[in-house]
């Protein structure tokens, strides 16, 4: 099967994918720069985790209400507005670093501002995809969208390393601000049927309860949300702590840090293309089960590695399994949820997938401070393995979707 068929067939999704991928190159440059900046300003693994947590905590606090808003409003328009606001945040971050006015409190405030905007933008963007490709192509589209994210993960850190060495750290943020021109332009070129709101809107709290009731009524959805939550807390923190791993475990600098993240991206792109090529030929539940256990096992393995070439190889497969696991979780949800509940269900997904990340960042940062960064990553992988074993036993429906 052609892994890029969805891009060829759907013009709107092609525009969306191109704009997002270009913009995400800048976003990854900002992520690399922000992590390294936090480490430079504080020399503390805990502060690195705290800055990362500040960027995702607003998602935890506000994304559930955002789901109600998304189901009531034009999703494409919401995404456009959010992208403009994100470009402004990146420009302010560039200016404060360039003029040497940046401090840890200000960095945390700007990270939190980014997270507040993302609390609406992420579920709106996820809910928009089905309008660009239709329900029958949603899993392949999500895989390719994740592939674009990870193409940016490959390119962005490499550019960031060169920019930090050549032009200075501030320009990671400046280039990110400019990259939003691509996504805003592509979103403006997308043509969708005129949005028609519901004629009678129930109260927000009632609509929120309706979405939660749907999730609780479907066992496969309940089990899936549980795995998403636990993996969000314990599974992604190796990326948050990567600056500390690079410096203190693998004894490399900013360029080495960028290279390590690049290997994660290469693996993830391979995973995205593999998933898109497989299409419906493999049962999604079975592949989701394999990816869940593989991802957790590789985290445990990574916690024992202190040699750079070996670390790069493990990160390659970590990226592959992480992508497949995350894209399948998203795709399974999108393929079963009714359109009228899509915004709310995807907001719950984002609430756990992104919003629980700050909990994990704080836990991982505290554990790394009390013991070391390898303990923080390894214990997280063990928790994931234990929970996955219980979840797939408790919810056998997950293996059959």
C-alpha positions as CSV (number, residue, x, y, z in Angstrom):
1,X,0.0,0.0,0.0
2,X,1.2,3.5,-0.8
3,X,2.1,5.2,2.6
4,X,1.5,8.7,1.3
5,X,-1.8,8.0,-0.6
6,X,-3.8,10.2,1.8
7,X,-1.6,13.2,1.0
8,X,-2.1,12.6,-2.7
9,X,-5.8,12.2,-2.6
10,X,-6.9,14.9,-0.1
11,X,-5.9,18.5,-1.1
12,X,-6.9,20.0,2.2
13,X,-5.0,17.5,4.3
14,X,-1.9,18.0,2.0
15,X,-2.0,21.8,2.7
16,X,-2.5,21.2,6.4
17,X,0.3,18.7,6.5
18,X,2.8,20.9,4.7
19,X,2.1,23.9,6.8
20,X,2.2,22.0,10.1
21,X,5.4,20.2,9.2
22,X,7.3,23.4,8.3
23,X,6.0,25.2,11.4
24,X,6.9,22.2,13.6
25,X,10.5,22.4,12.5
26,X,10.5,25.8,14.2
27,X,8.6,24.4,17.2
28,X,11.3,21.7,17.7
29,X,14.0,24.3,17.5
30,X,12.2,26.2,20.3
31,X,11.8,23.0,22.3
32,X,15.6,22.3,22.0
33,X,16.5,25.9,22.8
34,X,14.1,26.1,25.7
35,X,15.4,22.9,27.4
36,X,19.0,24.0,27.0
37,X,18.2,27.5,28.1
38,X,16.5,26.2,31.3
39,X,19.6,24.1,32.0
40,X,21.9,27.0,31.4
41,X,20.0,29.4,33.6
42,X,19.5,27.0,36.5
43,X,21.9,24.1,36.2
44,X,19.1,21.9,37.7
45,X,17.3,18.9,36.4
46,X,14.3,19.9,38.5
47,X,14.0,23.3,36.8
48,X,14.2,21.7,33.4
49,X,11.3,19.5,34.4
50,X,9.4,22.5,35.9
51,X,9.7,24.6,32.7
52,X,8.5,21.6,30.7
53,X,5.6,21.1,33.1
54,X,4.7,24.8,32.9
55,X,4.2,24.4,29.1
56,X,1.7,21.5,29.5
57,X,0.0,22.2,32.9
58,X,-2.6,24.6,31.2
59,X,-3.6,21.8,29.0
60,X,-4.4,19.7,32.1
61,X,-6.4,22.6,33.5
62,X,-8.3,23.9,30.5
63,X,-8.5,21.3,27.7
64,X,-11.7,19.6,29.0
65,X,-13.6,22.9,28.7
66,X,-11.9,23.5,25.4
67,X,-13.6,20.4,24.1
68,X,-17.1,21.9,24.6
69,X,-15.9,25.1,22.9
70,X,-14.5,23.1,19.9
71,X,-17.8,21.2,19.4
72,X,-19.7,24.6,19.3
73,X,-17.3,26.5,17.0
74,X,-15.6,26.3,13.6
75,X,-12.5,24.2,14.2
76,X,-10.5,25.6,11.3
77,X,-11.0,29.1,12.6
78,X,-10.0,28.2,16.1
79,X,-6.8,26.6,14.8
80,X,-5.9,29.7,12.7
81,X,-6.4,32.0,15.7
82,X,-4.3,29.8,17.9
83,X,-1.4,29.6,15.4
84,X,-1.3,33.4,15.3
85,X,-1.1,33.6,19.1
86,X,1.6,31.0,19.2
87,X,3.7,33.0,16.8
88,X,3.4,36.0,19.0
89,X,4.6,34.0,22.1
90,X,7.6,32.7,20.1
91,X,8.5,36.3,19.1
92,X,8.4,37.5,22.7
93,X,10.6,34.6,23.8
94,X,13.1,35.5,21.0
95,X,13.2,39.2,22.0
96,X,13.7,38.5,25.7
97,X,16.6,36.0,25.1
98,X,18.1,38.2,22.4
99,X,18.2,41.3,24.7
100,X,19.4,39.2,27.7
101,X,16.2,39.9,29.7
102,X,15.2,36.3,30.1
103,X,14.9,34.8,33.6
104,X,13.6,31.5,34.9
105,X,10.3,33.0,36.1
106,X,9.8,34.7,32.8
107,X,10.7,31.5,30.9
108,X,8.1,29.7,33.0
109,X,5.4,32.3,32.3
110,X,6.1,32.2,28.5
111,X,6.0,28.4,28.6
112,X,2.7,28.5,30.4
113,X,1.3,31.0,27.9
114,X,2.2,28.5,25.1
115,X,0.4,25.8,27.0
116,X,-2.7,27.9,27.5
117,X,-3.1,28.5,23.8
118,X,-2.3,24.8,23.1
119,X,-5.1,23.7,25.4
120,X,-7.5,24.8,22.7
121,X,-5.3,24.4,19.6
122,X,-4.3,20.8,20.1
123,X,-7.8,19.2,20.5
124,X,-9.1,21.5,17.8
125,X,-6.4,20.5,15.4
126,X,-6.9,16.8,16.2
127,X,-10.6,17.1,15.7
128,X,-10.1,19.0,12.4
129,X,-8.2,16.1,10.7
130,X,-11.4,14.0,10.1
131,X,-12.9,16.9,8.3
132,X,-9.9,17.0,5.9
133,X,-9.8,13.3,5.0
134,X,-13.1,11.6,6.1
135,X,-13.5,8.8,8.7
136,X,-12.3,6.0,6.4
137,X,-8.8,7.6,6.1
138,X,-8.4,8.9,9.6
139,X,-5.9,6.3,10.9
140,X,-3.6,6.8,7.9
141,X,-3.9,10.6,8.2
142,X,-3.0,10.5,11.9
143,X,0.0,8.3,11.1
144,X,1.2,10.7,8.4
145,X,0.5,13.7,10.6
146,X,2.6,12.1,13.3
147,X,5.2,11.4,10.7
148,X,5.3,15.1,9.8
149,X,5.8,15.9,13.5
150,X,8.7,13.6,13.6
151,X,10.2,14.8,10.3
152,X,10.3,18.1,12.1
153,X,11.9,16.3,15.1
154,X,14.7,15.2,12.8
155,X,15.3,18.5,11.0
156,X,14.5,20.9,13.9
157,X,17.1,19.8,16.4
158,X,19.8,19.6,13.7
159,X,19.1,23.2,12.7
160,X,18.9,24.2,16.3
161,X,22.3,22.8,17.1
162,X,23.8,24.7,14.1
163,X,21.9,27.9,15.0
164,X,23.0,27.8,18.7
165,X,26.6,27.4,17.6
166,X,26.5,30.0,14.9
167,X,23.9,32.7,15.6
168,X,23.1,32.1,19.3
169,X,20.4,30.5,21.3
170,X,17.8,33.3,20.8
171,X,17.5,32.6,17.1
172,X,16.0,29.1,17.8
173,X,13.0,31.1,19.1
174,X,13.2,33.8,16.3
175,X,13.1,31.2,13.5
176,X,10.2,29.5,15.2
177,X,8.2,32.7,15.2
178,X,8.8,33.1,11.4
179,X,7.9,29.5,10.7
180,X,4.3,30.1,11.7
181,X,3.9,32.1,8.4
182,X,3.9,28.7,6.6
183,X,1.1,27.1,8.7
184,X,-1.1,30.2,8.8
185,X,-0.8,30.6,5.0
186,X,-1.6,26.9,4.3
187,X,-4.6,27.0,6.7
188,X,-5.9,30.1,4.9
189,X,-5.9,28.1,1.6
190,X,-8.0,25.2,3.0
191,X,-11.6,25.1,1.8
192,X,-14.2,23.4,3.9
193,X,-18.0,23.6,3.9
194,X,-19.3,26.6,5.8
195,X,-19.5,25.8,9.5
196,X,-23.1,25.5,10.8
197,X,-23.5,25.6,14.6
198,X,-26.2,23.8,16.5
199,X,-29.4,25.7,16.7
200,X,-29.9,24.9,20.4
201,X,-26.9,24.6,22.7
202,X,-27.2,22.9,26.0
203,X,-25.2,24.2,28.9
204,X,-21.4,23.6,28.9
205,X,-21.5,21.4,32.0
206,X,-24.2,19.2,30.5
207,X,-22.3,18.8,27.3
208,X,-19.1,18.0,29.2
209,X,-21.0,15.3,31.1
210,X,-22.3,13.9,27.9
211,X,-18.8,13.4,26.6
212,X,-17.6,11.7,29.8
213,X,-20.7,9.4,29.8
214,X,-19.8,8.2,26.3
215,X,-16.2,7.4,27.3
216,X,-17.4,5.5,30.4
217,X,-19.9,3.5,28.3
218,X,-17.3,2.1,25.9
219,X,-14.9,-0.4,27.6
220,X,-12.3,-0.2,24.8
221,X,-12.3,3.6,25.1
222,X,-12.1,3.5,28.9
223,X,-9.1,1.1,28.7
224,X,-7.4,3.1,26.0
225,X,-7.7,6.3,28.0
226,X,-6.1,4.6,31.0
227,X,-3.1,3.5,29.0
228,X,-2.8,7.0,27.5
229,X,-2.8,8.6,30.9
230,X,-0.1,6.3,32.4
231,X,2.1,6.4,29.4
232,X,1.8,10.2,29.3
233,X,3.0,10.4,32.9
234,X,5.9,7.9,32.7
235,X,6.6,7.4,29.0
236,X,7.7,10.8,27.6
237,X,9.9,12.0,30.3
238,X,13.1,10.7,28.7
239,X,12.6,13.5,26.2
240,X,12.1,16.1,28.9
241,X,15.2,15.0,30.7
242,X,17.3,14.6,27.5
243,X,19.4,17.7,28.1
244,X,20.4,16.1,31.5
245,X,21.1,12.7,29.9
246,X,23.2,14.3,27.1
247,X,25.3,16.3,29.5
248,X,25.6,14.2,32.6
249,X,25.3,10.6,31.3
250,X,26.6,10.7,27.8
251,X,28.9,13.7,28.3
252,X,28.0,15.7,25.2
253,X,27.0,19.3,24.5
254,X,24.1,21.1,22.8
255,X,25.0,19.6,19.4
256,X,25.0,16.1,20.9
257,X,21.7,16.7,22.6
258,X,20.2,17.8,19.2
259,X,21.6,14.6,17.6
260,X,20.0,12.4,20.2
261,X,16.6,13.9,19.6
262,X,17.1,13.5,15.9
263,X,17.5,9.8,16.3
264,X,14.1,9.7,18.1
265,X,12.6,11.5,15.1
266,X,14.2,9.2,12.5
267,X,12.7,6.2,14.3
268,X,9.3,7.9,14.6
269,X,9.2,8.7,10.9
270,X,9.9,5.0,10.1
271,X,7.1,4.1,12.4
272,X,4.7,6.5,10.7
273,X,5.5,5.3,7.3
274,X,5.2,1.7,8.5
275,X,1.8,2.3,10.0
276,X,0.5,4.1,7.0
277,X,1.7,1.4,4.6
278,X,0.1,-1.4,6.7
279,X,-3.2,0.4,6.6
280,X,-6.0,-2.0,7.6
281,X,-4.0,-5.2,6.9
282,X,-3.0,-5.5,10.5
283,X,-5.5,-5.5,13.4
284,X,-4.9,-2.2,15.2
285,X,-5.6,-3.6,18.7
286,X,-2.9,-6.3,18.3
287,X,-0.3,-3.9,17.0
288,X,-1.2,-1.4,19.8
289,X,-0.6,-4.2,22.4
290,X,2.8,-5.0,20.9
291,X,3.8,-1.3,20.7
292,X,2.8,-0.6,24.3
293,X,5.0,-3.4,25.7
294,X,7.9,-2.6,23.3
295,X,7.9,1.1,24.2
296,X,8.0,0.4,27.9
297,X,10.7,-2.2,27.6
298,X,12.9,0.0,25.5
299,X,12.6,2.8,28.2
300,X,13.9,0.3,30.8
301,X,16.8,-0.6,28.4
302,X,17.6,3.0,27.7
303,X,18.0,3.7,31.5
304,X,21.0,1.4,31.5
305,X,22.8,2.9,28.5
306,X,25.8,5.3,28.9
307,X,27.5,4.9,25.5
308,X,26.5,7.4,22.9
309,X,26.2,5.0,19.8
310,X,24.2,2.5,21.8
311,X,22.0,5.3,23.1
312,X,21.3,6.5,19.6
313,X,20.3,3.0,18.5
314,X,17.9,2.6,21.4
315,X,16.4,6.0,20.8
316,X,15.8,5.1,17.2
317,X,13.6,2.2,18.3
318,X,12.1,4.2,21.1
319,X,10.9,6.8,18.5
320,X,9.4,4.0,16.3
321,X,7.4,2.3,19.1
322,X,6.4,5.6,20.7
323,X,5.0,6.8,17.3
324,X,3.1,3.7,16.5
325,X,1.7,3.5,20.1
326,X,0.5,7.1,20.1
327,X,-0.8,7.2,16.5
328,X,-2.8,4.0,17.1
329,X,-4.3,5.3,20.3
330,X,-5.4,8.5,18.6
331,X,-6.6,6.7,15.5
332,X,-8.7,4.1,17.4
333,X,-10.4,6.9,19.3
334,X,-11.1,9.0,16.2
335,X,-12.5,5.9,14.3
336,X,-15.1,5.1,17.0
337,X,-16.2,8.5,18.3
338,X,-19.4,10.1,16.9
339,X,-18.8,13.4,15.1
340,X,-21.0,15.4,17.5
341,X,-18.8,14.3,20.4
342,X,-15.5,14.5,18.6
343,X,-14.3,17.7,20.2
344,X,-15.1,16.6,23.7
345,X,-13.6,13.2,23.4
346,X,-10.4,14.5,21.7
347,X,-10.2,17.1,24.5
348,X,-10.2,14.3,27.0
349,X,-7.5,12.5,25.0
350,X,-5.4,15.7,25.0
351,X,-6.2,16.2,28.7
352,X,-4.4,12.9,29.5
353,X,-1.9,12.7,26.6
354,X,-0.6,16.2,26.9
355,X,-2.0,17.5,30.2
356,X,-0.6,14.6,32.3
357,X,2.9,15.2,31.0
358,X,3.6,18.0,33.6
359,X,2.8,15.5,36.4
360,X,5.4,13.2,34.8
361,X,7.9,16.0,34.3
362,X,7.7,17.0,38.0
363,X,7.9,13.4,39.2
364,X,10.8,12.6,36.9
365,X,12.6,15.8,37.8
366,X,12.2,15.1,41.5
367,X,13.3,11.5,41.2
368,X,16.3,12.6,39.0
369,X,17.2,15.2,41.6
370,X,17.0,12.7,44.5
371,X,18.7,9.8,42.8
372,X,19.8,10.2,39.1
373,X,18.2,10.7,35.7
374,X,18.6,7.0,34.8
375,X,16.6,5.9,37.8
376,X,13.9,8.4,36.8
377,X,13.6,6.9,33.3
378,X,13.9,3.2,34.3
379,X,11.3,3.2,37.1
380,X,8.9,4.9,34.7
381,X,9.4,2.1,32.2
382,X,8.7,-0.5,34.9
383,X,5.5,1.2,35.9
384,X,4.3,1.3,32.3
385,X,5.0,-2.5,31.9
386,X,3.1,-3.4,35.0
387,X,0.1,-1.2,34.1
388,X,0.0,-2.4,30.5
389,X,-0.1,-6.0,31.7
390,X,-3.0,-5.2,33.9
391,X,-4.9,-3.1,31.4
392,X,-4.8,-5.6,28.5
393,X,-6.0,-8.3,31.0
394,X,-8.8,-6.1,32.4
395,X,-9.9,-4.7,29.0
396,X,-9.5,-7.5,26.4
397,X,-11.5,-5.4,24.0
398,X,-8.4,-3.4,23.4
399,X,-6.7,-6.3,21.6
400,X,-9.8,-6.9,19.4
401,X,-10.4,-3.3,18.0
